[in-house]
Amino acid sequence: MARRNGGARYNDAGKRRAGGTPFHRRHRRLLVVLVSVVLVIGLAGTGYAYMLNAKFRNIDKVSTDTIKEETRPDPDEGNALNVLLLGSDKGKKVEGAAAKTTLEEDAAAATWPDGKYRSDTLMIVHISADRKHVYLVSIPRDTFTMLHDATGAATHKEKINGAFSYYGPNGAISTVENLTNLRMRHLAIIDWEGFKDLSTAVGGVTVNIPKTFRDPQQGITWEAGEQKLEGNKALAYVRTRYGLPRGDFDRIARQQNFLRSLMKKVLARGTMTNPVRLNNTLEAITRNLTVDEAWEPGDMRGLALSLRSTSAEDITFLTLPVAGTSTDPTYGSIVDIDEAKAAELFAALRDDDVERYVEKYPDDVLADETDIG
């Protein structure tokens, strides 16, 4: 299934795109915010239980039953929880597929619409067994690895964001599980409209930009200093890649930084004690959220309540260790994994002892916001 013709240009999932796809169309995806969901609701207390249950019942669901059990890692022991979070667009029109169907409907169809959806934001959320720490590990979209289909079968090596495009939610789960040897207990997908809506619902998010620079693709000059972002401006901030020294790696850092600031805003007293703002925040999330069908509303509520004492300072942001970038004749620029270091990270996640990894590699933790472009 591998794509050939090294002289062609390819889309984000590795497919040919004549003349290249414009930046604004390739990057309509969002920063995944499920962690904000559980933290917001966890702090809300029982007084919001009715509203919480109503919102959770409206979340779209997808099945993960197609993945063969023998292709999956052993379930994690203990009560630590790994959740795969994906950012996705609403889907484009592709030949032979209905353009107006939802992700939930497409996932339930007999055939997944190959190429309709893209996911350039992939994160593993690890919630410790004692529910005192949350670790978010970003996986660069160009990570070169073996893709696995919706049954868990290996197909071919390619950029990791091709898994969701070709094989849907189950393909994304299978690919990440086989890469990490970690069981993804649950899946959460949120589209880019949800990201814009959420930043607006909380009244904007403040970030600090240390140096002025220009993004030539979006035609935006980001001025140094503190800025309050929401809606389209917030989306532009997290999708900026051009004009940054490290390209997509700096984009990941900006996404993580924005999510960190967003969580602080969501957990602030002004949001938690304002029923209207809290309701708008929950609505912005659940309206644009899809989870696996095994994740029952009661389970989500229980997780949320177990995290009610968690603060933004208890959340650590990391990125999959990489050895560098190289060029593949078929897929262009790719990210090469630092296999030895990644194995240490995956083992720490599996053992629910990520602090040992953080202590050994403190520079891998997301930098202070004043050091992020």
MILUMNU-798681 format. One record per atom (N, C-alpha, C): residue in one letter; x, y, z. Coordinates in steps of 0.1 Angstrom, whole numbers, padded with zeros to 4 digits, always signed. Layout:
// MILUMNU-798681
AXYZ;...
***
This chain:
// MILUMNU-798681
M+0008-0012+0000;M+0000+0000+0000;M+0009+0013+0000;A+0022+0011+0001;A+0031+0023+0002;A+0030+0031-0011;R+0030+0044-0009;R+0029+0053-0021;R+0043+0055-0027;R+0044+0056-0040;R+0057+0058-0047;R+0057+0071-0054;N+0067+0073-0062;N+0069+0085-0070;N+0075+0096-0061;G+0088+0095-0059;G+0095+0105-0050;G+0095+0119-0055;G+0092+0122-0068;G+0092+0135-0072;G+0079+0143-0070;A+0068+0135-0065;A+0055+0141-0063;A+0055+0148-0049;R+0045+0157-0048;R+0042+0162-0034;R+0031+0155-0028;Y+0031+0153-0015;Y+0021+0145-0008;Y+0014+0152+0003;N+0002+0148+0005;N-0006+0154+0016;N-0001+0149+0029;D-0008+0154+0040;D-0003+0151+0054;D-0004+0136+0057;A-0012+0128+0050;A-0013+0114+0052;A-0004+0107+0042;G+0004+0113+0035;G+0014+0107+0026;G+0009+0106+0012;K-0003+0111+0008;K-0009+0109-0005;K-0005+0121-0014;R-0005+0119-0027;R-0001+0129-0036;R-0011+0140-0035;R-0007+0153-0036;R-0015+0164-0037;R-0010+0173-0048;A-0017+0174-0059;A-0012+0182-0070;A-0010+0196-0066;G+0003+0201-0067;G+0006+0215-0065;G+0007+0218-0050;G+0003+0209-0041;G+0004+0212-0027;G-0009+0217-0022;T-0013+0214-0010;T-0026+0219-0004;T-0023+0231+0004;P-0031+0242+0003;P-0028+0254+0010;P-0027+0251+0025;F-0019+0259+0032;F-0017+0257+0046;F-0029+0258+0054;H-0038+0267+0051;H-0050+0269+0060;H-0059+0257+0058;R-0059+0250+0047;R-0067+0238+0046;R-0061+0226+0052;R-0047+0225+0053;R-0041+0214+0058;R-0041+0214+0074;H-0043+0226+0079;H-0041+0227+0094;H-0054+0230+0101;R-0065+0226+0096;R-0078+0228+0103;R-0080+0217+0113;R-0071+0216+0123;R-0073+0207+0134;R-0070+0214+0147;L-0073+0207+0158;L-0073+0214+0170;L-0064+0207+0180;L-0062+0215+0191;L-0055+0209+0202;L-0065+0201+0210;V-0062+0189+0213;V-0071+0180+0220;V-0073+0185+0234;V-0086+0185+0239;V-0088+0191+0252;V-0096+0182+0262;L-0095+0170+0261;L-0103+0161+0269;L-0099+0162+0284;V-0085+0164+0286;V-0081+0166+0300;V-0088+0178+0306;S-0090+0188+0299;S-0097+0200+0304;S-0111+0196+0308;V-0117+0187+0300;V-0131+0182+0304;V-0131+0176+0317;V-0123+0166+0320;V-0124+0159+0332;V-0119+0168+0344;L-0110+0177+0342;L-0106+0186+0353;L-0117+0196+0356;V-0123+0201+0346;V-0134+0211+0348;V-0145+0204+0356;I-0149+0193+0351;I-0161+0187+0357;I-0157+0181+0371;G-0145+0176+0372;G-0141+0171+0385;G-0142+0181+0396;L-0139+0194+0393;L-0139+0204+0403;L-0153+0210+0404;A-0162+0207+0395;A-0175+0213+0396;A-0183+0208+0408;G-0180+0195+0412;G-0188+0190+0424;G-0201+0184+0420;T-0208+0179+0430;T-0221+0172+0428;T-0232+0181+0424;G-0230+0194+0426;G-0240+0204+0423;G-0243+0205+0408;Y-0233+0200+0400;Y-0234+0201+0385;Y-0237+0187+0380;A-0240+0177+0388;A-0241+0163+0384;A-0251+0161+0373;Y-0263+0168+0374;Y-0273+0166+0364;Y-0269+0172+0351;M-0263+0184+0351;M-0258+0190+0339;M-0247+0181+0332;L-0238+0176+0341;L-0228+0167+0336;L-0233+0155+0329;N-0242+0148+0336;N-0248+0136+0329;N-0255+0139+0316;A-0262+0150+0316;A-0269+0154+0303;A-0259+0157+0292;K-0248+0164+0295;K-0238+0167+0285;K-0231+0154+0280;F-0227+0145+0289;F-0220+0133+0286;F-0229+0124+0277;R-0242+0124+0279;R-0250+0115+0272;R-0251+0119+0257;N-0247+0132+0254;N-0248+0137+0241;N-0235+0135+0233;I-0225+0129+0239;I-0212+0128+0232;I-0213+0116+0222;D-0208+0119+0210;D-0208+0108+0199;D-0199+0097+0203;K-0202+0085+0198;K-0194+0073+0202;K-0190+0065+0189;V-0178+0059+0190;V-0173+0050+0180;V-0169+0037+0186;S-0171+0026+0179;S-0167+0012+0184;S-0153+0009+0181;T-0147+0002+0191;T-0133-0003+0189;T-0133-0018+0188;D-0144-0024+0185;D-0146-0039+0185;D-0138-0045+0173;T-0135-0038+0163;T-0128-0044+0151;T-0114-0048+0154;I-0108-0042+0164;I-0094-0046+0167;I-0093-0059+0174;K-0085-0068+0168;K-0084-0082+0173;K-0076-0082+0186;E-0081-0088+0196;E-0074-0088+0209;E-0060-0093+0209;E-0057-0102+0200;E-0044-0108+0200;E-0033-0098+0194;T-0038-0087+0188;T-0029-0077+0183;T-0026-0066+0193;R-0033-0066+0204;R-0032-0055+0214;R-0022-0059+0225;P-0016-0048+0231;P-0008-0051+0243;P-0017-0056+0255;D-0010-0063+0264;D-0018-0067+0276;D-0023-0055+0283;P-0035-0056+0289;P-0041-0045+0296;P-0032-0041+0308;D-0031-0028+0310;D-0022-0024+0321;D-0027-0029+0334;E-0018-0032+0343;E-0021-0036+0356;E-0024-0024+0364;G-0032-0025+0375;G-0035-0014+0384;G-0045-0005+0378;N-0045+0007+0383;N-0056+0017+0379;N-0051+0029+0371;A-0039+0028+0367;A-0034+0039+0358;A-0042+0038+0345;L-0043+0050+0338;L-0052+0051+0327;L-0045+0057+0315;N-0045+0051+0303;N-0039+0057+0291;N-0051+0060+0282;V-0051+0073+0277;V-0062+0077+0268;V-0055+0082+0255;L-0059+0078+0243;L-0054+0084+0231;L-0063+0095+0227;L-0057+0107+0225;L-0064+0119+0221;L-0060+0123+0207;L-0070+0125+0199;L-0067+0129+0185;L-0074+0142+0182;G-0067+0151+0174;G-0074+0162+0169;G-0078+0160+0155;S-0090+0163+0150;S-0094+0160+0137;S-0102+0171+0131;D-0102+0172+0118;D-0111+0181+0111;D-0125+0175+0110;K-0135+0182+0104;K-0148+0176+0102;K-0149+0167+0091;G-0139+0166+0082;G-0139+0157+0071;G-0141+0165+0058;K-0134+0161+0048;K-0136+0167+0034;K-0143+0157+0025;K-0147+0162+0014;K-0154+0153+0004;K-0143+0145-0003;V-0146+0132-0003;V-0137+0123-0011;V-0146+0114-0020;E-0140+0109-0030;E-0147+0101-0040;E-0153+0088-0033;G-0166+0086-0036;G-0172+0074-0030;G-0176+0075-0016;A-0175+0087-0010;A-0179+0088+0005;A-0188+0100+0006;A-0198+0099+0015;A-0207+0110+0018;A-0200+0121+0025;A-0201+0133+0021;A-0194+0145+0027;A-0201+0149+0040;K-0214+0147+0041;K-0221+0153+0053;K-0223+0143+0064;T-0218+0131+0063;T-0219+0122+0074;T-0209+0126+0085;T-0213+0122+0098;T-0204+0126+0109;T-0193+0115+0111;L-0184+0118+0119;L-0173+0109+0122;L-0179+0096+0129;E-0189+0098+0137;E-0196+0086+0143;E-0202+0077+0133;E-0209+0083+0123;E-0216+0076+0112;E-0205+0069+0103;D-0195+0076+0100;D-0184+0070+0091;D-0177+0058+0098;A-0175+0060+0111;A-0168+0049+0119;A-0177+0036+0120;A-0190+0038+0119;A-0200+0027+0120;A-0203+0021+0107;A-0199+0028+0096;A-0202+0023+0082;A-0193+0010+0079;A-0198+0003+0069;A-0190-0009+0065;A-0176-0006+0060;T-0175+0005+0054;T-0162+0009+0049;T-0158+0023+0053;W-0146+0024+0059;W-0141+0037+0064;W-0137+0046+0051;P-0141+0059+0051;P-0138+0067+0040;P-0124+0072+0040;D-0115+0064+0033;D-0101+0066+0032;D-0098+0081+0027;G-0091+0088+0036;G-0087+0102+0032;G-0096+0113+0035;K-0108+0110+0041;K-0118+0120+0044;K-0113+0128+0056;Y-0107+0122+0066;Y-0103+0129+0078;Y-0088+0129+0079;R-0083+0139+0087;R-0069+0140+0090;R-0068+0143+0105;S-0056+0138+0110;S-0053+0141+0124;S-0039+0144+0126;D-0035+0156+0127;D-0021+0160+0129;D-0018+0162+0144;T-0027+0161+0152;T-0024+0162+0167;T-0027+0149+0173;L-0017+0142+0179;L-0019+0130+0186;L-0012+0131+0199;M-0019+0127+0210;M-0014+0128+0223;M-0018+0115+0231;I-0009+0110+0239;I-0012+0100+0249;I-0014+0107+0262;V-0025+0106+0269;V-0028+0111+0282;V-0026+0100+0292;H-0017+0101+0301;H-0015+0091+0311;H-0019+0097+0325;I-0029+0090+0331;I-0034+0095+0344;I-0030+0085+0354;S-0022+0089+0364;S-0016+0080+0373;S-0027+0073+0382;A-0023+0061+0387;A-0033+0053+0395;A-0038+0061+0407;D-0029+0069+0413;D-0034+0077+0425;D-0042+0089+0421;R-0043+0092+0408;R-0050+0103+0402;R-0045+0117+0407;K-0032+0117+0410;K-0025+0129+0414;K-0017+0136+0403;H-0014+0128+0392;H-0006+0134+0382;H-0012+0130+0368;V-0010+0139+0359;V-0015+0137+0345;V-0003+0140+0336;Y+0001+0131+0327;Y+0012+0133+0317;Y+0006+0133+0303;L+0009+0143+0295;L+0005+0144+0281;L+0018+0142+0273;V+0018+0132+0264;V+0029+0129+0256;V+0025+0132+0241;S+0030+0142+0235;S+0027+0145+0221;S+0035+0136+0211;I+0029+0131+0201;I+0036+0123+0190;I+0036+0132+0178;P+0048+0136+0173;P+0048+0144+0161;P+0041+0137+0149;R+0034+0145+0141;R+0026+0139+0130;R+0034+0132+0120;D+0047+0136+0118;D+0055+0130+0108;D+0064+0118+0113;T+0061+0114+0125;T+0068+0102+0131;T+0067+0090+0121;F+0078+0085+0117;F+0078+0074+0107;F+0078+0061+0114;T+0067+0053+0112;T+0065+0041+0119;T+0056+0031+0111;M+0055+0019+0116;M+0046+0009+0109;M+0032+0013+0113;L+0023+0014+0102;L+0009+0016+0104;L+0002+0003+0106;H-0009+0003+0113;H-0017-0009+0116;H-0031-0005+0112;D-0039-0015+0106;D-0052-0012+0102;D-0062-0014+0113;A-0075-0013+0110;A-0086-0013+0120;A-0087-0027+0127;T-0081-0037+0122;T-0081-0050+0129;T-0068-0052+0137;G-0058-0043+0136;G-0046-0045+0143;G-0035-0050+0134;A-0038-0054+0122;A-0028-0059+0113;A-0018-0049+0108;A-0005-0052+0107;A+0005-0043+0102;A+0003-0042+0087;T+0005-0029+0082;T+0003-0027+0067;T+0016-0022+0061;H+0021-0010+0064;H+0033-0005+0058;H+0038+0007+0066;K+0051+0010+0065;K+0057+0021+0072;K+0053+0035+0065;E+0050+0044+0074;E+0046+0057+0068;E+0045+0067+0080;K+0042+0080+0077;K+0040+0090+0088;K+0028+0085+0096;I+0029+0087+0109;I+0019+0082+0118;I+0005+0088+0116;N+0005+0100+0111;N-0009+0106+0109;N-0017+0100+0098;G-0010+0091+0090;G-0017+0084+0080;G-0026+0073+0086;A-0024+0068+0098;A-0032+0058+0104;A-0046+0061+0105;F-0049+0073+0110;F-0063+0077+0112;F-0069+0080+0098;S-0062+0086+0089;S-0067+0089+0076;S-0071+0077+0068;Y-0063+0067+0068;Y-0065+0054+0060;Y-0075+0045+0067;Y-0073+0043+0081;Y-0079+0032+0088;Y-0089+0036+0099;G-0090+0049+0101;G-0100+0054+0111;G-0096+0053+0125;P-0105+0055+0135;P-0101+0055+0149;P-0094+0043+0153;N-0099+0031+0148;N-0093+0018+0153;N-0079+0017+0147;G-0077+0022+0135;G-0063+0021+0130;G-0054+0030+0138;A-0058+0042+0142;A-0050+0051+0150;A-0047+0044+0163;I-0056+0038+0170;I-0054+0031+0182;I-0044+0020+0181;S-0046+0011+0170;S-0037+0000+0168;S-0023+0005+0165;T-0021+0015+0157;T-0008+0020+0154;T-0001+0025+0166;V-0007+0033+0175;V-0001+0038+0187;V+0002+0027+0197;E-0007+0018+0198;E-0005+0007+0207;E+0007-0002+0203;N+0008-0004+0190;N+0020-0012+0186;N+0033-0005+0186;L+0032+0009+0185;L+0044+0017+0186;L+0049+0017+0200;T+0040+0018+0210;T+0043+0020+0224;T+0043+0008+0233;N+0036-0002+0228;N+0033-0014+0236;N+0025-0010+0249;L+0017+0000+0247;L+0008+0005+0258;L-0006+0003+0254;R-0014-0002+0263;R-0028-0003+0260;R-0035+0010+0262;M-0042+0014+0251;M-0050+0026+0252;M-0064+0023+0257;R-0067+0026+0270;R-0079+0022+0276;R-0091+0029+0269;H-0089+0041+0265;H-0100+0049+0259;H-0094+0058+0248;L-0104+0062+0239;L-0101+0071+0228;L-0110+0083+0229;A-0104+0095+0226;A-0112+0107+0225;A-0107+0115+0213;I-0117+0120+0205;I-0114+0128+0193;I-0122+0141+0194;I-0116+0152+0191;I-0123+0164+0191;I-0118+0172+0179;D-0128+0179+0172;D-0125+0186+0160;D-0121+0200+0163;W-0116+0207+0152;W-0110+0220+0154;W-0120+0230+0158;E-0133+0229+0154;E-0143+0238+0158;E-0144+0238+0173;G-0143+0226+0179;G-0143+0226+0194;G-0132+0234+0201;F-0120+0233+0194;F-0109+0241+0200;F-0112+0256+0200;K-0118+0261+0189;K-0121+0275+0188;K-0132+0279+0198;D-0142+0270+0198;D-0154+0272+0207;D-0149+0273+0222;L-0140+0264+0225;L-0136+0263+0239;L-0128+0275+0244;S-0119+0280+0235;S-0111+0292+0238;S-0121+0304+0240;T-0131+0304+0232;T-0141+0315+0233;T-0150+0314+0246;A-0153+0301+0249;A-0162+0299+0260;A-0156+0303+0274;V-0143+0302+0275;V-0136+0306+0287;V-0132+0321+0287;G-0136+0328+0277;G-0133+0342+0277;G-0119+0346+0272;G-0113+0336+0264;G-0099+0339+0259;G-0088+0333+0268;V-0077+0330+0262;V-0066+0325+0269;V-0053+0333+0267;T-0047+0336+0278;T-0035+0345+0277;T-0022+0337+0275;V-0014+0341+0265;V-0001+0335+0263;V+0010+0346+0262;N+0022+0342+0264;N+0033+0352+0263;N+0041+0348+0251;I+0044+0357+0242;I+0052+0355+0230;I+0065+0363+0232;P+0077+0355+0234;P+0089+0362+0238;P+0095+0370+0227;K+0094+0367+0215;K+0100+0374+0204;K+0090+0376+0192;T+0091+0388+0186;T+0082+0390+0175;T+0087+0382+0162;F+0078+0376+0155;F+0081+0369+0143;F+0069+0369+0134;R+0071+0365+0121;R+0061+0365+0112;R+0059+0351+0106;D+0046+0347+0105;D+0042+0334+0099;D+0038+0338+0085;P+0047+0335+0075;P+0044+0339+0061;P+0032+0331+0055;Q+0029+0319+0059;Q+0018+0312+0054;Q+0005+0317+0058;Q+0003+0321+0070;Q-0009+0327+0075;Q-0010+0342+0074;G+0001+0348+0071;G+0002+0362+0069;G+0000+0370+0082;I+0005+0364+0093;I+0003+0370+0106;I+0017+0373+0113;T+0018+0385+0118;T+0030+0389+0126;T+0026+0388+0141;W+0033+0379+0147;W+0031+0377+0162;W+0040+0387+0170;E+0034+0396+0176;E+0042+0406+0184;E+0046+0401+0197;A+0058+0404+0201;A+0063+0400+0214;A+0054+0406+0225;G+0052+0398+0236;G+0045+0403+0247;G+0033+0394+0251;E+0025+0398+0260;E+0014+0390+0265;E+0002+0393+0256;Q-0005+0382+0252;Q-0016+0384+0243;Q-0028+0375+0248;K-0040+0380+0246;K-0052+0372+0250;K-0058+0367+0237;L-0059+0354+0235;L-0063+0348+0223;L-0076+0340+0224;E-0085+0341+0214;E-0097+0332+0214;E-0101+0331+0200;G-0110+0320+0197;G-0115+0318+0184;G-0105+0316+0173;N-0106+0323+0162;N-0097+0321+0151;N-0083+0325+0154;K-0081+0335+0162;K-0067+0339+0166;K-0061+0328+0174;A-0068+0322+0183;A-0062+0311+0191;A-0058+0299+0182;L-0067+0296+0173;L-0064+0285+0163;L-0052+0288+0155;A-0050+0301+0151;A-0039+0305+0143;A-0026+0303+0151;Y-0027+0306+0164;Y-0015+0305+0173;Y-0010+0291+0174;V-0019+0281+0176;V-0015+0267+0178;V-0011+0260+0165;R-0016+0265+0154;R-0012+0258+0141;R+0000+0265+0134;T+0005+0276+0140;T+0017+0282+0134;T+0028+0273+0134;R+0034+0271+0122;R+0046+0262+0121;R+0057+0270+0113;Y+0053+0278+0103;Y+0063+0286+0096;Y+0067+0298+0103;G+0080+0302+0102;G+0085+0313+0109;G+0091+0309+0123;L+0089+0296+0127;L+0095+0291+0139;L+0108+0283+0136;P+0118+0285+0144;P+0131+0278+0141;P+0130+0263+0139;R+0122+0256+0147;R+0121+0242+0146;R+0108+0237+0140;G+0101+0245+0133;G+0089+0241+0125;G+0079+0234+0134;D+0076+0221+0130;D+0065+0214+0137;D+0068+0211+0152;F+0081+0210+0155;F+0084+0207+0169;F+0081+0220+0178;D+0083+0231+0172;D+0079+0244+0179;D+0064+0245+0179;R+0057+0240+0169;R+0042+0240+0169;R+0037+0232+0180;I+0043+0220+0182;I+0039+0211+0193;I+0040+0219+0207;A+0052+0225+0208;A+0054+0232+0221;A+0044+0243+0223;R+0040+0250+0212;R+0030+0261+0213;R+0016+0255+0217;Q+0013+0243+0211;Q+0001+0237+0214;Q+0000+0233+0229;Q+0011+0227+0233;Q+0011+0223+0247;Q+0011+0235+0257;N+0018+0246+0253;N+0018+0258+0261;N+0004+0264+0261;F-0003+0264+0250;F-0017+0269+0250;F-0026+0261+0258;L-0024+0248+0257;L-0033+0239+0265;L-0030+0241+0280;R-0018+0243+0284;R-0014+0246+0298;R-0021+0259+0302;S-0021+0269+0294;S-0027+0282+0298;S-0042+0280+0298;L-0047+0272+0289;L-0062+0270+0288;L-0067+0263+0301;M-0059+0253+0305;M-0063+0246+0317;M-0063+0255+0329;K-0053+0264+0330;K-0053+0273+0341;K-0065+0282+0341;K-0069+0286+0329;K-0081+0295+0328;K-0094+0287+0331;V-0095+0274+0326;V-0106+0266+0329;V-0108+0263+0344;L-0097+0261+0350;L-0097+0257+0365;L-0098+0269+0374;A-0097+0281+0368;A-0098+0293+0376;A-0111+0295+0382;R-0112+0302+0393;R-0124+0303+0401;R-0135+0310+0393;G-0131+0319+0384;G-0141+0326+0376;G-0149+0317+0367;T-0143+0306+0362;T-0150+0297+0354;T-0158+0287+0362;M-0152+0282+0373;M-0158+0271+0381;M-0170+0276+0388;T-0170+0289+0392;T-0181+0294+0400;T-0192+0302+0392;N-0190+0302+0379;N-0199+0309+0370;N-0207+0298+0362;P-0219+0295+0366;P-0227+0285+0359;P-0228+0287+0344;V-0230+0299+0340;V-0231+0301+0325;V-0218+0298+0318;R-0207+0303+0323;R-0194+0300+0317;R-0191+0286+0317;L-0194+0279+0329;L-0191+0265+0330;L-0199+0257+0320;N-0212+0261+0319;N-0221+0254+0309;N-0216+0256+0295;N-0212+0268+0291;N-0207+0270+0278;N-0194+0263+0275;T-0186+0261+0286;T-0173+0254+0284;T-0176+0239+0281;L-0185+0233+0289;L-0189+0219+0288;L-0196+0217+0274;E-0204+0227+0270;E-0211+0226+0257;E-0201+0226+0246;A-0191+0235+0247;A-0181+0236+0236;A-0173+0223+0234;I-0171+0216+0245;I-0163+0204+0245;I-0172+0192+0240;T-0183+0190+0246;T-0191+0178+0243;T-0197+0179+0230;R-0200+0191+0225;R-0206+0192+0212;R-0196+0188+0201;N-0184+0188+0203;N-0174+0185+0193;N-0165+0173+0197;L-0170+0165+0206;L-0162+0154+0211;L-0168+0140+0207;T-0159+0131+0203;T-0163+0117+0200;T-0154+0108+0209;V-0160+0098+0216;V-0152+0089+0224;V-0155+0075+0220;D-0148+0065+0225;D-0151+0051+0223;D-0164+0047+0230;E-0171+0038+0224;E-0185+0035+0230;E-0184+0028+0243;A-0172+0023+0247;A-0171+0016+0260;A-0169+0026+0271;W-0167+0038+0268;W-0165+0049+0278;W-0178+0054+0282;E-0184+0048+0292;E-0197+0052+0297;E-0197+0065+0304;P-0209+0073+0303;P-0209+0086+0310;P-0206+0084+0325;G-0211+0073+0331;G-0208+0072+0346;G-0193+0070+0348;D-0186+0063+0339;D-0171+0061+0341;D-0164+0075+0339;M-0169+0083+0329;M-0162+0096+0328;M-0165+0105+0340;R-0177+0104+0345;R-0180+0112+0357;R-0171+0107+0369;G-0170+0094+0370;G-0162+0089+0381;G-0147+0094+0380;L-0142+0093+0368;L-0128+0098+0366;L-0127+0113+0369;A-0137+0120+0364;A-0137+0135+0367;A-0136+0138+0382;L-0145+0131+0389;L-0145+0133+0404;L-0133+0129+0410;S-0126+0118+0405;S-0114+0114+0411;S-0102+0123+0409;L-0104+0132+0399;L-0094+0142+0396;L-0097+0156+0402;R-0107+0157+0410;R-0112+0170+0415;R-0101+0178+0422;S-0091+0171+0428;S-0081+0179+0435;S-0068+0181+0426;T-0069+0177+0414;T-0058+0180+0405;T-0058+0194+0400;S-0046+0200+0399;S-0044+0214+0394;S-0036+0213+0382;A-0035+0225+0375;A-0027+0226+0363;A-0013+0223+0366;E-0008+0226+0378;E+0006+0223+0381;E+0009+0208+0382;D-0001+0200+0383;D+0001+0185+0384;D+0001+0179+0370;I+0001+0187+0360;I+0000+0181+0346;I+0014+0184+0339;T+0020+0174+0334;T+0033+0175+0328;T+0032+0172+0313;F+0039+0180+0305;F+0038+0179+0290;F+0052+0174+0285;L+0051+0163+0277;L+0063+0157+0271;L+0060+0155+0256;T+0071+0152+0249;T+0070+0148+0235;T+0078+0135+0233;L+0073+0127+0224;L+0080+0115+0220;L+0094+0118+0217;P+0104+0111+0223;P+0118+0114+0220;P+0121+0111+0205;V+0128+0120+0199;V+0131+0118+0185;V+0146+0119+0183;A+0151+0112+0173;A+0166+0113+0170;A+0169+0124+0160;G+0159+0129+0153;G+0161+0139+0143;G+0151+0138+0131;T+0154+0144+0121;T+0145+0143+0109;T+0154+0138+0097;S+0147+0132+0087;S+0154+0128+0075;S+0144+0128+0064;T+0149+0124+0052;T+0140+0125+0040;T+0138+0111+0035;D+0125+0107+0033;D+0121+0095+0027;D+0118+0097+0012;P+0122+0088+0003;P+0120+0091-0011;P+0105+0091-0015;T+0096+0085-0007;T+0082+0085-0010;T+0074+0096-0002;Y+0077+0097+0011;Y+0069+0105+0020;Y+0076+0118+0024;G+0088+0121+0018;G+0094+0134+0021;G+0100+0135+0035;S+0099+0146+0041;S+0105+0149+0055;S+0098+0140+0065;I+0105+0133+0073;I+0100+0124+0083;I+0107+0126+0096;V+0101+0122+0107;V+0107+0123+0120;V+0111+0109+0124;D+0124+0108+0128;D+0129+0095+0133;D+0129+0094+0148;I+0124+0083+0153;I+0123+0081+0167;I+0136+0077+0173;D+0139+0083+0185;D+0150+0079+0193;D+0146+0066+0201;E+0149+0055+0195;E+0143+0042+0199;E+0146+0039+0214;A+0159+0041+0218;A+0163+0037+0231;A+0156+0046+0242;K+0156+0059+0239;K+0150+0068+0249;K+0135+0067+0249;A+0129+0064+0237;A+0114+0062+0237;A+0111+0050+0244;A+0119+0039+0244;A+0116+0027+0251;A+0116+0030+0266;E+0125+0039+0271;E+0125+0043+0285;E+0112+0050+0289;L+0107+0059+0280;L+0095+0066+0283;L+0083+0056+0283;F+0082+0047+0273;F+0071+0038+0273;F+0071+0029+0285;A+0083+0025+0289;A+0084+0016+0301;A+0079+0024+0314;A+0083+0037+0315;A+0079+0045+0326;A+0064+0046+0326;L+0058+0048+0314;L+0043+0049+0314;L+0037+0036+0318;R+0042+0025+0313;R+0037+0012+0316;R+0038+0009+0331;D+0049+0013+0337;D+0051+0011+0351;D+0044+0021+0360;D+0037+0031+0354;D+0031+0042+0361;D+0041+0049+0370;D+0053+0051+0364;D+0064+0058+0372;D+0071+0068+0362;V+0063+0077+0357;V+0068+0087+0347;V+0078+0096+0354;E+0077+0098+0367;E+0086+0108+0374;E+0100+0103+0373;R+0103+0090+0372;R+0116+0086+0371;R+0122+0090+0357;Y+0114+0090+0347;Y+0118+0095+0334;Y+0121+0110+0334;V+0111+0117+0340;V+0112+0132+0341;V+0125+0136+0349;E+0128+0129+0360;E+0139+0132+0368;E+0152+0130+0360;K+0152+0119+0351;K+0164+0116+0343;K+0166+0126+0332;Y+0154+0130+0326;Y+0155+0139+0314;Y+0146+0152+0317;P+0150+0160+0326;P+0142+0172+0329;P+0141+0182+0318;D+0150+0182+0309;D+0149+0191+0297;D+0138+0187+0287;D+0133+0175+0289;D+0122+0170+0280;D+0109+0176+0283;V+0108+0181+0295;V+0095+0187+0300;V+0093+0200+0293;L+0080+0203+0289;L+0077+0216+0283;L+0083+0228+0291;A+0090+0237+0283;A+0097+0248+0289;A+0087+0258+0295;D+0092+0267+0303;D+0084+0278+0309;D+0078+0286+0297;E+0067+0291+0299;E+0060+0297+0287;E+0067+0309+0282;T+0076+0315+0290;T+0083+0327+0285;T+0094+0323+0275;D+0097+0310+0274;D+0107+0305+0265;D+0102+0299+0252;I+0088+0300+0251;I+0082+0294+0239;I+0078+0305+0229;G+0081+0302+0216;G+0079+0313+0206;G+0064+0317+0204;
***
